Amino acid sequence: MIDTHYDLLSIAYVAYLKNDYSYLEYISKYFHSNNVCGVIANLYFMSKEEMAKELHSSYYQEDVSVLDMFVKAKEVLDTYLPDIDILYSIEGADFIKDCRELERLSEAGLDCLLIAWNTKSKYASGNRSDQGLTVDGKALLRKAIDLGIGIDLSHANETSFNDIIDIIKQEKKLGKDIVVYASHSNSRSLCPVRRNLMDYQLEKIKEVNGQVGLLANRNFVVFGPEKELVSQKQKEDRFLEHVKHVASIVGKDNVMIATDDMNFCSDADSEYGEVAIFDYDKVASCVALTLSKEYDYSDISMIMYNTASNKIFNKIRNNKRRGVKNDRY
């Protein structure tokens, strides 16, 4: 299984700050015992207050650059997961200084970028604002495309999402082979939370040959009071309904699986330890069993591994090796 969204770089950086690597040791054992062979690992940025609460009081410091944080987190993660296939991502670009720092991040190993988290930023916005891409955001996005970085649409609000898609279409007309996907998003028609994707957004992802990672998190699978009432089996079946619905629009060969396991934040908010659809101690077998209600072995392999491997991992690495250079900056 490849997990298309897990905040492992943030976990690694917090482990470095605490000088406590026990959680990474646990993750390493759990990956190997549960056939999780690949992951898109995120270093994520929220508001300063939320980062201090959820992660660590020293997580973000003005005198430590995002580049330095990324390099240290990657070094730690590579030490504890040396034989796991990893793409390295930043979720929420607000604290990246400019296009030059993005270029240095790419050189240091950055593979993917979510330009927005939930908040309004200098580049774009998530669902706490209606703002779209700013002038700086458009420049940062085009720079990311030129560097071969994968563009992750999750968390962008509708305006930012549409702005990103418009630029991707423009750049594709110039012959650029852009990897674009939503790493951890479900169907808003089945669970009407703003973080999920509307059907027209799924259609737009299909138009740019993108992929969608279905998120195994209760809060994005069932809505409102219902999430407290449904049984475990019903939650798993409802997750399958999200897979089927998204696949009906983008194609079953363009859906993937994301856990966004937030157990490491349970000290800050106990709900984080209660939202998993699947038991993370046997996540791959549980996901496969649920998918088997609708799909055969070849489809399950495609959804759980092949699509992410071939259309995300391999293509991003090829694009970064090529790197489209221009004089726009």
N, C-alpha and C positions, 0 to 999 in steps of 0.2 A: 504494500500500500504506500502511496505517496499522499502526505497530508499537505494540502495547499495553503494552510494558514495556521501558524503556531508561533507565539511570541517568544521564540527561543533566544533571540539575540538580547531582548530585554531581560529575560531570565538570567542569561549568562552575565550581563553587565551588573545586575543586582547581586549575583553570586560573588563577583569580583569585589563589589563595594563592601559586602558583608564578610568576605573571606570565608564563605561557607558554600561549598560546592555539592552538598548532599542531594539537593533536588536535581541537579544535572546528572549525578550518579544514578538516581532513580530513573530519570528519563532514558538514560542510555540503556539500562537493563530492560525497561518496558518496551522500547523500540525494538530491541533485538529479540525479545521473547514473543513479540506480537507481529512480526513481519512488517513493521513500518520501516521501509528502506530508503525513503526520501521525504523531504520536507521543505517548504518555503518558510524560512525563519525570519521573523520580523523584529526590528528595533523600533518600538513605537513611541510616539510623542503626542501628548494631549496638552491640556492647559498645565501650567506649572503646578497649580494647586492639586490637580488630579494626579499628576505624576508623583508628587510627594506623598500623597495619601495611598495610592495603590501600589507603588513600587518601592521607593526609598526616599528619605528626605534629601539625600544627596544625588539622586538619580540625574537630574538636570541642573548643571551649574553654568552660570554665564561664562566662566573662564575656562570651561572645557568644551571644545568644539564637538559638533556632531561627528566629524571625521574621527577624532580621537576616541569618542565613545564607540563608534562602529568598529574601528580597528581592534580595540581591546575586547569588545564583545565577541567578535569573530575569532580572535585568538583563543579565547576561553572555550567557545563552542567547538572549535576544531579540535581542541584537546580532548574534550569529553565525548564527542561524536565523530571520531576520525574516519569511520567507514560508513557513515550515512551520507547519501547524496543530498546536498544542501544547495538551495538558492538563497541568497542573502537579500533581504528587503528592508526598506524603511517605510513605516506606516505613519503618515502625517509629516509633510515636508516643511512645516512652518519654521523650524529652527535651522534648516539648511540655509546658509547665508546667501548664496547666489549660484549662478551656473558654474562658476569656477570651482566652488566647493563640491558641486555635484560631479564634476569631471574627476576631481581627486577621489571622491567616494567610489566612482566607477573603477578607477585604477586600483583602488584598495580591495575591490571585490563585490561592490554593490551590483546586484542583478536586476532588482525590481523596485518599483516605486508606487506607493499610494500617495498621490499629491495632497490629499485631504484626509483628516480624521473627522470627527463629528463637529468640531468647532470651526468658526470663521478664522481664516488665516491670511497672511499676506499673499498667498498663492491661489487659494481656492477655498471651498467650504464644504462641510458635511451638513448633516440634517438639522443643525442648530441655527442655520442661516439660509437665506435664499440667494446669497451671493454666488456668482459663477467664477470662472477663471479670471484673475486679474491680469494686467499687462505682464507683470513679473511671472505670474503663473503660466501664461502662454509661452513665454520665453523658456521657463524651466522645463515645461513639457516637451517642447521642440528639442531642447538640448538632450533630454533623456532619450528621446527617439533617436537622435543622431548618435548617441553613445551605444545604442543597441539594448538599452534597459527595457525590461518588460513593464508595461503600463497596467496597473491594477486599478479597476474601477470601483471596487468596494469602498463604502463610506462616503463617496462623493454624493452630494445632493443632486436633485434633478438638473438644476441649472449647470452645475459644474460637470456633471455626467455628459450632458448634451454638448457643452463646449469642448470637452475632451474628445468625444466622438467626432465632432466636426473637424478638429485639427488632425485627428488620426486619418480621416478620409482624405483631407488635403494632402497629407504626407504620403499616403498610399498612392495617390495619383502621381506622385513624383518617383514611384517605383520602390519605395521603402517597404521592407518586409517586417512589419511591426507586430510584436507579440502583445496582444491586449486581452485581458481577462478580468473577471471579478472573482477574487480568490475565496471569499466567504460571504455569499449572499444567497437568499432564498426568494421565493415567489411572494410578492406583495398581495397578489390576488387570493392566496391561500392563508397568508398571515399578514394582516395590514399594518405592519410597522414600517416606519419611514426608511429604515436601513435595508429593507428588502427591495427587490427590483420589480417594477411594473412590467406588464407584458410588452409594452411598446419599447421599453429599455432592453428587454431580452431580444426583441426583434433587431434593435440597433446593434447589439453585440453580435448577432448572427451576420448582419450586413458587413461587419469588419472582420469576419472569420475568427471571432473570439470564443472564449470558453468561460464556464461558470463553475466555481467550486461550491457545492451545496453544504451549508453550515449545519452541523449536528449539535445545535444549541437550542434548548427548549424555547427560549424567548423569541426565537425567530422561526419557529416551526408551528407553534400553537399560540393563540392570541388571548390576551386578557385573562379573566378568571378561569377560562377553560384550561390553561396550562397547569392549574393546581388540581384539576378534576380528572384528567385523562390518565389511564393506566400506562405503564411502561410500554406494553405492546401497542397501545394506541398511539403513543408518541413515535414509536419506531415506524408504524404504518403511516402516520402523517408525514414523517420525514420522507418516506418512500413516495408519497403523493407529490411532494415538492420536487423530488428527482424526476418523476414522470412528467410533471407539468413543464418544468424547465426544459427537459429533453424534447418534449413535443414542439417546442419553439426553436431551440438552438440546435437540436439534434442530439441523440444519445451519445454520439462520438465527441461531443463537446461539453459533457458534464464530468465533474470531478468531485472529490470528497475533501471537506475541510473540518477539522475539529475545533480550532481556536480554543484549546483546552485552557481554562482560566483558573484551574485549581490553585495555582501559585498565588493568586490574589485573594484567596478565601480568608486570610487574616484581616484584610481590609474590608471585605464584604462577604459574609457567609454564603450569600446566594450564588457566588461564583462556583462554589463547590457542589451546587445542586442542579445546575442547568444542563449537564451533559445528557444527550439522548442515549448515548451508548456508554457502556462500562469501559473506561479508558484502559483498564488492565487487560482487556482482550478486544480492543477496538476493531482491529482488522477482521477478525472472525465474526464479530457482531454485525458490522456493516455488510459483510458478504452474505450473511444469513438473511438479513433484511432485503437486500437487493435480489436474492434468489427467488423471492416471491413473485418477481416480475421479469427478471432477466436470466439468460443462460450464462454458462461459465465464461464464454468469450466476451460477452457484454460486460460482465462483472470485472473481468481483468482490464478491459478497456476503461471503464469508469474509475476503477480504483488505482490503476497504474499507467496504462499505456498512453492515454490522452495527455496526462500531465507530463509524462516522460518525453513523448515525441513532440507535442505541440507547445510545451512551455519550456522545460529544461533544455532540451537539445537545441531548440530554435533560439532561445536567448543566448546560449553560449556561442552559437554560430554567428548571431548578429553582433555580439560584443567583440568577437574576433575580427569581424569585418570592419565595424565602426565607421559610420558614414561621417566623413570630415567635411566641413564647409567653413566659409568665412563669415557666418552670420554673427559670430561673437568676436 
